[in-house]
């Protein structure tokens, strides 16, 4: 992943500005948010983020650069080369970076050198500070950030989606959380059967169960007109490539009518790291928190709840009238 990821960074950043709105500012903000979710990073993780961020910083507006500087300034140990770049920017952008640079004197001196573990700012474990809070689990993602990235992904075009997918793993890799997925051959068979029957609702139900995601999100995946979400789900479930192609052809006519599109998605399936797919599925699982919070009783009719509150508790339920002679007939029987 290292060589392919670094070699393709230039092409990927150019993809974000093609066709329609410029996605680079939003992409940089979201990827930075993902990066700061982890309190510590390996040298490779930091280097990958640094390479991507430096390219995007040269192409985004001052407001985006200021937002990135503020986010990184609050991080325990932000990437020194990115901080050094931001510290040379406009005053509004440089102010947070300058403050962070004061506690990272090695950053400016080694701005062109690869990151090393010898940081001026040590992690809590390196300082031996037992009272410092433990790093949060990286397997879980906050619902707010999950919703933001989910909307960004689903509203993006095919090129921007590819950019997001291929950089999630290198920017903020994280192991599967408590809702990890275990591939199962039976699940693959159920999904393929539903797809071949063109039963999108059953496909969504099987997908929600397999990935442990909200049913509404599974429906959105199945009904997506571009197809990348199905690739993410298939990669996480480790489906065979031929099964993936059949699902793409039949589950959604918006995708299946174009053989060229199916081939492009199959190529993305080959290229997509499974860890990146699992990261996105983890984001979909984080959406489950909102569903549970709003999963209480919802009236079937819009005014059911109002009518329920308006009904006095002392009013007894009226029994249907008894037909004449029915009581006598019951006694006789």
C-alpha positions in Angstrom: 0.0 0.0 0.0 2.9 2.3 0.7 4.3 2.5 -2.8 0.9 2.6 -4.6 -0.4 5.1 -2.1 2.5 7.6 -2.4 2.8 7.2 -6.1 -0.8 8.0 -6.8 -1.2 11.0 -4.4 -0.6 13.6 -7.2 -3.2 11.9 -9.4 -5.7 11.5 -6.6 -5.5 15.2 -5.5 -6.2 16.3 -9.1 -9.2 14.0 -9.2 -10.8 15.9 -6.4 -11.1 19.1 -8.5 -12.5 17.5 -11.7 -16.1 17.6 -12.7 -18.3 19.9 -10.7 -17.5 21.5 -7.3 -14.0 21.5 -6.0 -13.9 18.8 -3.3 -10.4 19.5 -2.1 -11.3 21.9 0.8 -13.9 19.5 2.2 -11.6 16.5 1.6 -8.8 18.1 3.5 -11.0 19.1 6.4 -12.5 15.6 6.8 -9.2 13.8 6.4 -7.7 16.1 9.1 -10.7 15.4 11.4 -10.0 11.7 10.9 -6.3 12.1 11.5 -6.8 13.9 14.9 -9.3 11.2 16.0 -6.1 9.3 17.0 -3.9 10.6 19.7 -0.8 8.9 18.3 0.3 7.8 14.8 3.0 5.6 13.5 5.7 7.2 11.4 4.1 5.7 8.2 0.7 7.0 9.1 2.1 10.5 9.7 4.1 10.5 6.5 1.1 9.5 4.4 -1.0 12.2 5.9 1.8 14.8 5.5 2.3 14.0 1.9 -1.4 14.4 1.2 -2.0 17.5 3.3 0.9 19.4 1.9 -0.4 18.9 -1.6 -4.0 19.9 -0.7 -2.9 22.9 1.3 -1.4 24.5 -1.8 -4.8 24.2 -3.5 -7.3 25.3 -0.9 -8.5 28.6 0.4 -7.3 30.5 3.5 -10.4 29.6 5.5 -9.8 25.9 5.0 -6.1 26.3 5.9 -7.0 28.1 9.1 -9.5 25.4 10.0 -6.8 22.7 9.5 -4.3 24.7 11.5 -6.7 25.0 14.4 -7.5 21.3 14.4 -3.9 20.2 14.3 -2.9 22.8 16.9 -5.1 21.0 19.4 -3.6 17.6 18.6 -1.0 16.1 21.0 1.7 15.7 18.4 0.7 17.0 14.9 2.9 16.4 11.9 5.8 18.8 12.1 6.1 19.4 8.4 2.5 20.4 8.1 2.7 22.7 11.1 5.9 24.3 9.7 4.0 24.9 6.4 1.0 26.5 8.1 3.3 28.6 10.3 4.5 30.4 7.2 1.0 31.2 6.0 -1.2 34.3 6.5 -1.5 35.6 10.0 -4.9 34.1 10.7 -3.7 30.7 9.5 -0.3 30.9 11.1 -1.4 31.9 14.6 -2.5 28.4 15.8 0.5 26.8 14.1 2.9 29.3 15.6 1.6 28.3 19.1 2.1 24.7 18.3 5.6 25.3 16.8 6.7 26.8 20.1 6.4 23.4 21.8 7.9 21.6 18.8 11.2 23.2 18.1 12.4 20.2 16.2 9.7 20.7 13.6 11.2 23.7 11.7 14.7 22.3 12.0 13.7 19.0 10.4 11.0 20.2 8.1 12.3 18.2 5.1 13.3 15.2 7.2 11.1 12.2 7.7 9.2 12.1 11.0 10.9 10.3 13.8 9.7 9.1 17.2 12.0 11.6 18.9 9.4 14.4 19.3 9.7 17.5 21.4 6.2 16.7 22.6 6.0 13.2 24.0 2.9 11.1 24.3 1.4 10.5 27.8 2.8 7.0 27.9 6.3 8.4 26.9 6.1 11.0 29.7 5.0 8.4 32.2 2.1 10.5 33.1 -0.3 8.0 34.6 -3.0 10.7 35.2 -3.2 11.6 31.6 -6.4 10.3 29.8 -5.9 7.1 27.8 -6.2 7.3 24.1 -9.7 6.7 22.9 -10.4 3.6 20.9 -9.8 4.2 17.2 -12.2 1.5 16.2 -15.2 3.8 17.0 -16.1 7.0 15.3 -18.3 9.8 16.6 -21.8 10.0 15.1 -21.3 13.6 14.1 -18.1 13.0 12.2 -19.6 9.8 10.7 -22.6 11.7 9.4 -20.4 14.4 7.9 -18.2 11.9 6.1 -21.2 9.8 5.1 -22.9 12.7 3.4 -19.6 13.8 1.8 -19.1 10.4 0.3 -22.7 9.8 -1.0 -23.0 13.3 -2.5 -19.6 13.1 -4.2 -19.1 12.0 -7.9 -17.2 8.8 -8.8 -13.8 10.4 -9.0 -14.1 12.1 -5.6 -15.4 8.9 -4.0 -12.4 7.0 -5.3 -10.2 9.7 -3.8 -11.8 9.4 -0.4 -11.7 5.6 -0.4 -8.1 5.2 -1.4 -7.0 7.7 1.2 -9.0 6.7 4.2 -6.7 3.8 5.1 -3.4 5.8 4.7 -4.7 8.9 6.6 -6.5 7.4 9.5 -6.2 3.6 9.6 -8.0 1.9 12.4 -8.7 -1.7 13.3 -12.3 -2.9 13.3 -14.2 -1.9 16.4 -16.4 -4.0 18.7 -18.8 -4.5 15.7 -16.1 -6.3 13.6 -17.3 -8.3 10.6 -16.6 -12.0 10.1 -16.9 -13.0 6.5 -19.4 -15.8 6.0 -20.1 -17.8 2.8 -23.8 -18.0 3.7 -24.1 -14.2 3.8 -22.6 -14.0 0.3 -25.1 -16.6 -1.0 -28.0 -14.7 0.6 -26.9 -11.4 -0.9 -26.4 -12.9 -4.3 -29.8 -14.6 -4.3 -31.5 -11.4 -3.3 -29.7 -9.5 -6.1 -30.4 -12.1 -8.8 -34.1 -11.9 -7.8 -33.9 -8.1 -8.1 -35.2 -7.9 -4.6 -33.5 -4.8 -3.4 -35.4 -4.7 -0.1 -34.3 -8.2 0.9 -30.8 -7.3 -0.3 -30.8 -4.3 2.0 -32.1 -6.3 4.9 -29.4 -9.0 4.5 -26.7 -6.3 4.1 -27.9 -4.4 7.3 -27.7 -7.7 9.2 -24.3 -8.7 7.8 -22.6 -5.3 8.4 -24.5 -4.4 11.6 -25.5 -1.1 10.1 -28.8 0.8 10.1 -31.4 -0.6 7.7 -31.9 2.9 6.2 -28.2 3.1 5.5 -28.3 -0.4 3.8 -31.2 0.8 1.6 -29.1 3.8 0.7 -26.2 1.6 -0.3 -28.4 -0.8 -2.4 -30.1 2.1 -4.1 -27.0 4.2 -4.8 -26.7 5.1 -8.5 -22.9 4.9 -8.7 -22.2 1.6 -6.9 -19.1 2.3 -4.8 -20.9 1.6 -1.5 -21.6 -1.9 -2.7 -17.9 -2.3 -3.4 -17.1 -1.2 0.1 -19.6 -3.7 1.6 -18.4 -6.5 -0.6 -14.7 -5.9 0.3 -15.5 -5.9 4.0 -17.5 -9.2 3.6 -14.7 -10.6 1.4 -17.0 -11.6 -1.4 -15.6 -13.3 -4.5 -15.1 -11.0 -7.5 -17.5 -12.9 -9.7 -20.2 -12.6 -7.0 -19.6 -8.9 -6.7 -20.0 -8.5 -10.5 -23.3 -10.4 -10.5 -24.6 -8.3 -7.6 -23.6 -5.1 -9.4 -25.4 -6.2 -12.6 -28.7 -7.1 -10.9 -29.3 -5.3 -7.6 -29.6 -1.8 -9.1 -30.4 -1.1 -12.8 -28.8 2.3 -12.5 -25.5 0.5 -12.2 -26.1 -2.8 -14.0 -27.2 -1.2 -17.3 -23.6 -0.1 -17.9 -21.1 -2.9 -18.4 -18.4 -0.3 -18.5 -19.4 1.0 -15.1 -19.5 -2.5 -13.7 -16.0 -3.1 -15.0 -14.8 0.1 -13.4 -16.3 -0.8 -10.1 -14.7 -4.3 -10.3 -11.3 -2.6 -10.8 -12.0 -0.5 -7.8 -12.8 -3.7 -5.8 -9.4 -5.1 -6.7 -7.6 -1.8 -5.8 -9.4 -1.0 -2.6 -7.6 -2.0 0.6 -9.8 -4.0 2.9 -8.8 -1.8 5.8 -10.2 1.2 4.0 -13.5 -0.6 3.4 -13.7 -1.6 7.0 -13.0 2.0 8.1 -16.0 3.2 6.1 -18.2 0.4 7.3 -17.1 1.4 10.9 -18.4 4.9 10.0 -21.7 3.4 8.9 -21.9 1.4 12.1 -21.4 4.7 14.0 -24.6 6.0 12.4 -26.4 3.2 14.4 -26.1 5.4 17.5 -28.4 8.0 16.1 -30.9 5.3 15.0 -30.9 3.8 18.5 -31.5 7.2 20.0 -34.4 7.8 17.7 -35.5 4.2 17.6 -38.3 4.6 20.1 -41.9 4.2 19.1 -42.8 6.3 16.1 -46.5 6.7 15.3 -47.6 5.1 12.0 -49.9 8.0 11.3 -48.7 11.6 11.7 -51.3 12.4 14.3 -51.3 9.1 16.2 -49.1 10.6 19.0 -51.3 13.7 19.3 -54.5 11.6 19.5 -52.9 9.3 22.1 -51.9 12.2 24.3 -55.4 13.8 23.9 -57.2 10.6 25.0 -58.1 10.7 28.7 -56.7 7.9 30.7 -60.0 7.2 32.5 -61.9 6.6 29.3 -62.7 2.9 29.0 -62.5 1.1 25.7 -66.0 0.7 24.2 -67.0 -2.8 23.5 -68.9 -3.5 20.2 -72.6 -3.8 20.6 -74.0 -7.2 21.2 -76.6 -8.5 18.8 -80.0 -9.2 20.3 -80.4 -12.7 21.4 -76.7 -13.5 21.2 -76.4 -13.9 25.0 -79.2 -16.3 25.0 -77.7 -18.3 22.3 -74.4 -18.5 24.1 -76.1 -19.7 27.3 -78.1 -22.3 25.3 -74.9 -23.6 23.8 
